[in-house]
């Protein structure tokens, strides 16, 4: 039952395994700091409470423009900003991230890096390489690739973590590369996870990674930013996994698609979310459709960081590690972090506001085969759904705390069985793999790892494995699996004819023990429970009042600081300069692709993706083949494509963009665009615009019905396991009575680049109207004018030489 409230308004070294004997001692120590603490000028509760902290932060902030936490972090890592220019959502920026991680795709990235003429990495300290995806594969070809990556890392003095050390995202967090208040990127879609420790993490495609290797920078467009506010506290038996499974399944109408998310909430709510829970939630914001999932830099995080700093110092002082972890986690660095803690300004603007009362949640299960379907555990448990395989794997939920929760299920069952050891249900296989070697060592030291092995669990090396459909234990035809990982898309973990569910570690363990989907019985529904309290908008009357006060305060501050009523990113808006090689105007007839969720497979069929001999002519011929075979005979050179919403969703194949260019289409417009497609398009010199109003107007004229809002499971391309994939889209949706998925409209569109506007002529004799569009800044113009990011990088390298 749901209750929606109405809105009111990486240097190279092979790292030695951690000493299991030392871990229990270290984990029992409290943190310390040798740096004298300053006397606080506010009460601790004011610092811990997000609302008070935001106000205090704004009082310290020299900014003239209110910014979200996302915008403040991006501001720190943006290059070439004008004086008094403050970034905001929608802005294109030149970004120099704190770190950039690549994994098994490091060798393809290295090949691209070398192909553009680069010979040295711009800043070796900026780059981290990990091997984690295909670690069970001992074929000569895979081992050769792994050797090539390690040799490349050693040659360029890049930090490198070998196969078996752990999953890259977990390494980035536990080794301190993903640090609060910084921006770190990775060529993998789950880099969102870094947000769990207050680090803005977002995915980049391989071309971007190669660009960062060569120049230290790339481009980024700041997404619209959504705020998710938590109230209440998690009940016993409810976990961070339940939170994100519920969010993905209850807010399942693409509310946060291609958004940056900032999580905030009451002090009670945030205290109930441990850092491990936050990492889980941030990790799966990818499946929810978001590009980032950022938690605040608060007291909960500080306690975790202090422990990590103490642990790192003890390892270093005790000679237990030759890593440089202690340089990334140090109490001095943490003192500086919290003395100048970043937080959102009190009057920062968000594109959306969602809220969820954690106290009204119960354990949830996702699926089958879709993260958009979330069902309370008790509902599924009553259906006695038998399972064949269970998985406690992945960077989402395989840290020591997760392993402990799962092990407790077997320990409790043994106790209830008179001390006689219990076994996993007959016919069920239970696979376990830690997120990293240190997490496994900690689990072993606590006895949790052995508890699961004794019950019959099958151990796998620390790595991605079954989560991405690689290695041992995949689902076979007709099997049902339940996993603590992040994706259950059809065919993701094995057969297309299998069913996959997602749940918390304890629910997975209980299901393995009993042979059916069930829980450990730790959760008790509160008396008087009437449903999940959630919604979109502002939560309470008090918050509504505070919102009004914040707006008034913002206006008063603006007057005091001399800021015009209409906020902008700069006190003086820069004029739109047109760089040599970039057209001042793009004009063409509109060809309307009247469908939402046109995937990259619809644009460029997967069967051609891994063929290296496809010519430009062939690419042009097969462009849109899977969407509409008639497209070839309808579209002409120079046409402007206008498509529906979420155009270019799905896998990360660059050919989806290059095939459109091969078709000689100069401009693509959509109601909204898939993020990875957008990056690939600009990286390959294809301009894009988002104009929802144009799509709506075309539908008013040419469509007879509304596009159905159905959400269905769509299989993931089988050869897409090393790519930066985004969640499979909803089913491609075309108006039911529309007989022409591709239509020549007779309408003409002119994009006046200099004035940042489009002019639409609705056919001969029809009305003419215009609309402002996002200004294309010089950095993006330069990439497109030079023929794409690779050619831009070559020019940058030549300039440096």
N, C-alpha and C positions, 0 to 999 in steps of 0.2 A: 504494500500500500504506500503510495506516494502522496506527500502533502506539499504542493507547490504554493508558495506564498506569492501574493500579487506584488509586482514591482511598485515601489513608491516613487519613485523618480528613475723530452729521451743523449750523453756520452756513452760509448759502448762498453759494457762489461757484463759478464755472465754473473748474475746475482746468486749468492749462496743461499740455500734454503735456510729459513729462520730456525733457530734452536727451539725444539718443543719444550725442553726443560726450562728455558728462560721465560716462556710465555706465561705460565700461570703466575709466576712471581711478578712479572711486569703488569699483568692485567689487574693485580690486586692493589697496585700502588695508586695513590691519589696524585693528581698533578701538582706541580709546584711552579713557582716562577722566582727567579733571582732578581728580577727587575722591580725596584720599588714601585708600589702603586700610589697613584695620586689620590687625594681625597676627592670623592665625588661631590659634584655640586647639585645633584638631583638624587631623589630616592631611587634605589635599585628597581623598585616596582615600576617606576616611570620608564626606565631603560628597557625593562623586559616587556612591558606592554607595547604592542605594535602601534597602537594609536598614539600613545604618549611619545613613543620613540620617534614617530614620524614628525610630530610637532617640534620636538627638540632638535631633530635633524634639520628641519627647515629653518629654525632660528640660527643654526650655525652656518647654514649654506650660503655662499656668496652668490648663488645663481639668481639671475633676474627672472628666470622662467621656471615655473614648476615642472619637475620631471619625475617620472616613475623611476624605480630602482633599475629597471632594464635600461632606460635612457641614460641614467647616470653612469652605468658601467660602460655602455657603448661610447659615451662621451669620452671616457678615459682612454679608450683604445682606437679612437678615430683620428686619422691624420688629415692635415690640411684644413682644419676648421678655421673660419675667420674669427677675429677677436669678437667676443660677446655673442658668438653663435652657439646656440644650444640645440642639440639634436632632439628630434621627436619622432614618433611613429610615422612611417611613410618615407622618411628621409633615406636617400642613398648616401652611404659613407664609404670612405676608403679605410679599411680595417686592418690593424696590425695586432692580431690576437696574442695573448700571453703565451699560449702553447697551441700546437697543432699535432694531433695524434693520428697515425695511420696504422693499420693492422696488417692482415694478410694481403691487403691490396697495396701495400707499400711498394712491391716490385712493379706492378702496372703503373703506379704513380711515378716511380723512379724512371721507367721507360719514357713516360710523358715528359718528365723533368729534363731528361737528356735530349729528347727529340726537339725541344724548343731551344736547344743550344746552351742550356745551363750546365756548368761544370762544378760549381760549389754552392753549398747551402748558405743562404744569406746569414742566418743566425742559428748555428747548431743547437744552442740552448733552448731555442723555441720549439724544436721538433722532438717528438717521442715516437718510437716505433715498438709495436708489440706484435707477437704472434699468438693468435687465439682462436681463429675461426675453424681451421681444418686440422687441428692438432692430433687427431687420431689417424690421419692419413699418412701412412709411411711409404707411399709410392715414391719412386725415384724422382718423378717430376715435381711432386710437392716438396720433398726434401731438398731438391735443387733450388726451388724457389725460396725456401726458407734460408738456405745458405747464401743465396744472392742478397737477400734482404739484410742478413746479419753482416755480410762483408761490406755492403753499401753503408750501413750505419757506422761500422768501425772506421771506414775510410773517411767519413765526414764527421766523426766525433759526435755522433748523435746518441742520445740515451736509448738503449735497446733492451727489451725484455723478451727472453726466448719462449718457445712453446713450452707449456706446462707451468709457467709462472703465474698465469692468470688471465682473465679477460681484460682487455685494454681499458675499458671504462672503469672497472674496479681498481686497476693499477693507477690510473690517473687520479683517483680520489684518495686511495690509501697512501700513495707516495707524495701527495701534496702538490701535484701539478695543477689539478683543478682546485684553485684557492679562492676563498671568498672575496668578492668584490672584483674579480678578474673576469676576462672573457677568454674561454678556451674552446677551440673547435676540433672536430674530428671527422674523418671521412667515413662516418658511420651514423646511421640515423638515431642511435640511442645515446648520442652525446648530450641529449637533454638531461641525462642523469646527473650531470655536474651541478645542476641547479639545486640538488638536495643539500649541498654545502654552500649555498649562496654564490656559486660561480655560474655565470651566464654561459651555458654550453649549447651549441647548436651545430647541426650537421653541415658539412661542406662536401661537394663532389670532388672526384680525383683531380680534375683540372684546377680547381681552387687550391687543393693541397699542393700540387706541383708549383703553382704560382707563389704560394706562401713559402715553400722551400727556396725558391729562386729569388724572391724579392722581399720576403717578410710580410707581405700584405696581400689583400684581395679586396673585393667589394662586398657590400651587404646592404640590403634594404631592411630597415627596422620594421618588423611586422606590426600590425595593430596589436595592442596590449590588452589582455583581459585580466581582471582581478577576481580571484576565487577566495572568498572569505569563509573561514571555518569558525563555527561556534561550538560550544559544548566540549565534551571530552570523550575520547574513544572508550566504549565499554570494554570490560574484560572479555577476551575472546575475539575481539575485533581488531584488525591489523591495518597497517598502511596499504597492504595489497587490497583489502576490502574497500578501502577508500577510493583507490584509483579504478578498480573494477566497477564500483558503483558509479563513479563520475562518468566513466566511458559509456556505461550502459543506460544511465538515467538521463544524462545530457547527450543524447545520441543523434541529434539533428545537425551535426557539424557546427555546433555553437562556437567551438574554439579552433576550427580548421584554419591552419596557417597563421595562428595567433602566437604571440609570446604570452606566457601565463605567469602571473605573480601570485603566489599563495600568501595569504596573511590570515589574521584572525585574532580571537581573544587570547589572553595569556593562558587561560585554562586549556584552550584547544591546542595551542602551539606546544605547550608542555607535554601534552599527551602524544605528540608525534616525535618519536626519537629520530636521530639522524638516519639510522638504517631505514626507518619507515619513510622518511622524506626522500631518500635515494630511490626507493621502490616507486613512490608516487611520481617523482620527477622522471624516472626512466620510462614509465609507461604513458607519460603525456604524449609521447610519440604516437602510440596507438590511438590516443584520444584525438590526434590530428594536429597537435600543436608543434611549434618549432622550438620552443624553450619551455622549461617549467622551473621557475625560480622561487626558492624559499628565502625568507629574510635572514639576515645576519644577526642572530639573537643569542640569548643566554643558553639555550639548548645547544646551539652550534658551538658556542664558546667552550662549554664543558667538554664536548667531544674533541675539540681542537686542543685543549689543554692536555687531555689524556694522550693524544697523538704526539704532542710536543715532548711530553715526559717520556713516553715510550721510545721515541726516536733518539732522545738524548741518552737514555740508558743503553740502547743498542750500540750507539756510537762509543760511549764511554766504556762499555763492557767489551768492546772489540767483537761484538756479535754480528756486525754487518759492515760491509764495505760500501754500502750505498750512501748517497748524499741526502737521504731523507731528512736528516736532522737540520739541513740547511733550509729546507722548505717548511718544515714544522719546527719553529723555535718560539719560545715564550716572548722573546723580544719582538719578533715579527707580529705575534698575536697582540702584544701590547699596543703596537702601532696601529694594527687593524681596528681594534675596538676603541682606541682613542679618536679615530677618525672614521667611525663606522658609517657606511652608506645605508641610507634607507630612502624610501619614496617620500617626496614632499607631500604635505598634508592635502594640498589642492591639486595634486597630479591628476591628469585626465586619463581615463581608461575607455577603451572601445566598448567593453562589456563588463558587467558585474554579475557574478554568479555566487551563490552561497549555499552552504551545506552544514547542517547541524550534525556533528560527529556523534553526539550522544544518541541520535535516533537511528544509527546504522547497525546492521547485523552482518554476520559473515555473508559474503556474496560469491557467486561463481559466474564466470564469464563463458558464454558459448551455448551450444557447440559451434565451433568454426567462425565465430565472430565476436569481436570485442564490443560490438554495439548491442549485444544481448547480455544482460546481467540479471541473474535470478537469485533471490535469497536462498541460502544453503538449505534451509529447512524444507523449502518447496521441492528442490531437486532430491533431497534425501528421502522424502516421502515416496518418490517414484522408483526407488530401488534400482538405480541405473548401474549396471555392472561395468567394471573397468578391466582392461587388459594390461595397461601400463601406467605407471606413475613416474613423474619426473620432478626432482628437486635440483634444478640446474639453472644456469644463466646468471647474468649480472643483475637481474632484477631481485632475486630472492634466494641467494646462496651464500650469504655472509654468515659468520659464526652465530649470530643471534637467530637467524632463520633455521640453521642446522640444529640449534639447541631446541627451538620450538618443535621441530619435527621429531627429534629424538625423544622429547618429553612424552609424546604420544605413546611411544613404545615402552618407555619407562613406567608410565602410569598403567598401561595395560598389563605389564609384567607384575606390578605390585598388586593389581586387582585379580591377578591369576595365581595368587598365593606365592608369588615370587618365582613362579615358573616362567621362563622366557617365552615370549610370544613370537610368532612368525608371520611374515607377510602372507596374505591370503593365497591359497592354492591357485595356480594359474596366472597370478599377477607378477609382473616384473617391476621392481622399483629401482630407478636409476638415480644416483646422486653424484654431483660434481660441484665442488666449491667454486665460488667466484674467483678465488685466487689461492695460491699456496699458503700465504700467511693465514687466511681465514680457515683453511683446512687444518693447519697446524694448531690453531686455537681450538677448533672443534675437537681435534684429537686429544689435546691436553685436558679438555673438559670431560672427556669420555663420551661425547655425543656422537662422534663419527663411528666409534666402535659399537655403540648401541644400535645404530641403524644397520651396520654390517652384520651384527649378530642376529638381527631380525630377518636377514636375507637380502638386504639392499646390495645393488651392484654398483661399485665405485668406478667412476670415469675420471680422466684427468681434468684439471681445472682448465676450462675452455668453453667455447660456445656449444659445440657438439649438437645434440638432438634439437636444441632450440632453433637452429637454422637448418635442420634436416641433413646433418652431416654426421657420419660415424655410426656407432653402435646404438641400437635400441629404438629405431624409428618405428612409427606406427605402420602396420600392414593393413591390407584391405579388410574392411569391416570391423576393425578394432576401435576401441574407445580408450582415450588417454586423458589423464588429468595432470596438469603441470603447473609449477610455480613460476614459469617463465613469462614472457611478455606478449607472445603472439600465438594465436590459435587459428590463423587464416587457413582455409582449406588447402591441404597438401603441404603446409609449411613444415610439419614435423614428420612427414612420410607420405603415405598413400592419400590420393585424392578421395578415396572411398572410406576414409577413417573419420572419426569425430574427435575433436580436441576441445577440452575445457581448461580454463585457467582458474587457479585458486591460491589461497595462502599456503605456506609450507605445512602448517598443522593439518589443514584440510586435506592436502595431498597425502600426507603421511597416514592420516586416519583412513582415507579412501584405499590406500595400498594395504593397510592392515585388514580391513573388512571386505575388500574386493568390490566395493561399490562406492558411489559418491556419497560421502558422509563427513561429519565433523567429529572432533574430539569431545564435544559436549561442554566446552568451557564457557560458552556464551549463554546467558540467561536473559531473556527479553524482559525489560523493565515493566513494572505494573503501569497501566495507563498508557502504554505505547499506542500511538494512533497512526503511525506511518513515518516515512522518511521526510524530514523537514528540509526542503530544498527549493531553489527557485532562481530566478533571474531578476536582478534589480537590487534595491537597497533593502536591508533586512528589517530593521525596526524603525519605529518613529524616532527613537533617540538618534539612530544613524542618519535618518533623513534630516533631522534638525542639525546634526553635526555637519552634514553635507552643505546645508545652507550657510552655516557659520563659516565653513572653510571657503566657500565661494566668495562670501563677503570679505573675509580676511584677505583673500587673494586679490580682490579688487582694491582694497585699501592699500596693500603692499605695492600693487602696481602703480597707484597714484603717487605713493611716497617715493618709489624708485623711478618714476617718470616713464613707465612703460605704457604704450598705447593700449586702449581697451582690447583690441584684437591681438591676441598673443601670436607671435611668430617665432621661428627658430633663431632669429637674429633681430637686433634692434633696427638694423637696416637690411632689408631683403636684397640679396645680390641679384643683379640682372642676369638673364639667361644668355650665356655666351654660347655661340655655335662654333664648335671647333672645326678646323679644316678637315674635309673628308666626310663630315656628317651633313646630311641634307637639311636644309631649312624647312622643307615641306615634303610630306609624303601624301600622295593622293591616289585613290583607286576606287573601283566599284566594290561594294560590300557583297561578299559571298557568306551567307548565313548558315552556320552549322548548328541547327536548332536542337541541341541536346546538352544535358548536364553530365558531368563525370566522364567525359571522353578521355580515356586513359592513354598513356604513352603506347600501349599495345594497340589501341585503336588507331593511333596516328601512324605508328611504324611497327608492323607485325614482328613478334618475337622471333619467328623462324629466320628472319634476316639479320637479327642483332649480332650474332656471333659469326657471321660470314664476312671475311676480311676483303673479299674481292668485289663487293657491291659498288658499282659506279654511281656517279651523281645522277646520270640519266635513269638508272634503275631505281635509285632512291626516290626520285620524283614520281616515277610510275607507280610505285607501291605506296606512296604517301596516302594516308587515310583509308587504305585498303580494307582494314578490319572494321572501320567505322562505316564507310559507305563506298562501295565499289564504283558508284556513279560519280564520285568526286572528281575523278580524272577527266571526265568529259565535260564537266561543268566549270571547274575552276580554270582560270587563265593567268598568264604572266601578268604581274602587276596588280592582281586583285588584293583586296584587304579581307582577311578572314576575321569574321566575328563569330565567336562560339559562346555557349552558355556558361554555366558556373562550374568551378573546379576543373577547368580544362588542363590536361596534361598531368593528371594524377597517376598514381601507380609507380612503376619502376623508374630507374634513373637513366635509362638509355639515352645517350646524347643524340642518337639518330632521329628521335622524335622532333628535335629542333632542326637538325641539318637536312632532313628530308623536306621540310617545309621550305627552307631556303633553296633546296635543289629544285623545288617546284616554282621558284622565282616569285614567292610571296614576300613582299617587303615589310609587312606589318601584321601582327596578330593581336586581336582585341578579344577580351572575354569578360564575362561578368566577374569572374575571379579565376586565378591561375594556381596550379599546383606549384609549390615552392621549388622543388627540385627541377621541374621543367623550366621554371623561370630562370634559375641559375644557368642551366644548360643553354637556354636560348640566348641570353646576353653573352655568355662565354663563347658562343659561336656566332655572335653579331646579328642576332635576330631581335629587333625591337618589339616590345610588348606594351600593352596598355590594359588597364582594368576600367571598364566603363559599364557598370550595372544598368544605368539608365538606358543605354543604347540597346542592350539585350532585351530589356523590358519593353521598349518601344517597338522593336522588331517583332516580338511575340504578340504584342497587341495587334499588329498589322497582319502578320502572316500565320500565327498559330491559332487554332480553334479551341484548344483546351490548355489547361495548366499542366506542367510536367509533374507526373506523380512523384511523391516523396518517399517511395519505397527504398528500403535499405536491405541489400542482399549480400550474401557471401560471394566473393569473386576470387578465383584461384590466383595465386602468385606465380609469375613466370618461373619455370623450374630451373632455368639457368641464371637466375638473378641472385644467387645466394651470396656473392661477394660484392654486390653492388650496393649503393646507398639507396635502398628502397624505402618507399613510404607505404603506409598502410594501403592495401587494395581499396579501391573506391567503392562507392555504392554502385549498384547496377546502372549501366548507361541508361539514361532516362530521356525519352523522346515523347513529346505530346502524343497522346493516344490516337488522335484523329489526324495527325500531321503525316502526309504522304511523301514529303520531300525533306529528308534529313539534311540535304545540301541544296541550297537555293540561291540562284542569282536574284538579287533583289531589285536591281535597277537604281538603288540608292548609291550616292557618292559620298565618300568620307575624305576630308582633308585634315591632316594633322599639321597644324602650325607649330613647329617645334620651338621657335623663338618666343612665341607668346604663350606656350604651354596650353593650347586649347585645340579642340577638334570642332570642325564644322560639318554638319550632316545635311545633305540635300536629299530629301525623301522622294526621289524619283523626279522625272520631268514634270514640272508644274506643281510639285509637292512643296510642303513647307520646309523651311531651312531653320535649323537651330544650332547652337553651339554650347560647349561645355568646357570648363577648365579641366585640365588633367595634370598629373604629377609632372613637375619640372624635371627634365632629364639633365642631371648635373654633368660637369665636365669629365669626371672620372668614368662615368658610364658611356658618355659620348666617345671618349678616347678609345675605350675597348671596342665598341662597335665600329668606329671609323677605321680602326687598324685591322679589322677583319676578325676580331675575336680576342679572347684573353691570351691564348698562346702567342699570337703575333704581338700583342701588347707587351707581354713578358720579354719577348726577344728584343724589342725596342728598348725596354728598360735595362736589360743586360748590356746591350750595345752602348747605351748612354753611360753606364757605370764603368765600362771598359775604356 
